[in-house]
Amino acid sequence: MKINEIDVLVTKIDLKQNKEGKPYIVVDFLDLESGDTFNIIEKDIEVMKSLKQMTKYKISLVLNSNKYGLKLGLKEVVEELGGIY
């Protein structure tokens, strides 16, 4: 399922490593309309390189289900709306 063009604020970007030493990135978002917070864990670091902390974006998300449950992922960054001041 695709979630089209929501306005979010990137609150935190954290680079981590799994038990095997492979890097992954955790990005925390704040939905500017509802006030909800959520995070996305992504193994492909290149996808998240364009995001900056404390910057507003219009993004599209994709929600997938698998045998472990639901997974929220970043589909695309539609537009950068600027930083907070």
C-alpha positions in Angstrom: 0.0 0.0 0.0 1.3 3.4 -0.9 0.9 6.5 1.4 1.1 9.5 -0.8 2.8 12.9 0.0 2.8 13.5 3.7 4.6 16.4 5.3 7.2 15.2 7.9 10.1 16.5 9.9 13.2 14.4 10.1 14.0 14.5 13.8 16.9 12.0 14.0 19.2 10.1 11.7 21.2 7.3 13.3 23.8 5.0 11.6 24.0 1.6 13.3 25.5 -1.9 12.8 23.9 -5.3 13.1 25.5 -8.3 14.8 27.4 -9.2 11.6 28.9 -5.7 11.4 26.8 -4.6 8.4 25.6 -1.0 8.6 22.0 0.2 8.5 20.3 3.5 9.1 17.4 4.5 11.4 15.5 7.7 10.5 12.9 9.1 12.9 10.1 11.2 11.5 7.4 13.5 12.9 4.2 13.7 10.9 3.5 17.5 10.8 -0.3 17.1 10.4 -1.1 14.5 13.1 1.9 14.8 15.4 2.6 11.1 15.2 6.2 9.9 15.3 7.6 6.8 13.5 10.9 5.5 12.3 12.1 3.7 9.3 15.0 1.2 9.3 16.8 0.9 6.0 19.7 -1.3 4.9 20.3 0.7 1.8 22.1 3.7 3.1 22.2 5.4 -0.3 18.4 5.8 -0.2 18.5 7.9 3.0 21.7 10.0 2.2 19.6 12.9 0.9 17.8 13.4 4.2 19.0 15.9 6.8 18.1 16.2 10.5 15.6 18.9 11.5 14.5 19.4 7.9 10.9 19.2 6.6 10.0 17.0 3.6 7.1 15.9 1.6 7.5 12.2 1.2 5.7 9.1 0.0 5.8 5.9 2.0 5.1 2.3 1.2 3.6 -0.2 3.7 4.3 -3.9 3.0 3.4 -7.0 4.9 5.6 -10.1 5.3 5.7 -13.1 7.6 7.1 -11.0 10.5 4.4 -8.2 10.3 4.1 -4.8 8.6 7.1 -2.9 7.3 7.1 0.8 6.6 9.5 2.1 3.9 10.4 5.3 2.1 9.1 5.3 -1.5 10.4 8.7 -2.5 11.2 12.2 -1.3 8.8 14.4 -3.3 10.1 17.8 -2.1 12.3 19.4 0.6 10.3 22.0 2.4 13.3 23.6 4.3 14.7 23.5 7.8 13.1 24.7 11.1 14.2 28.0 12.5 
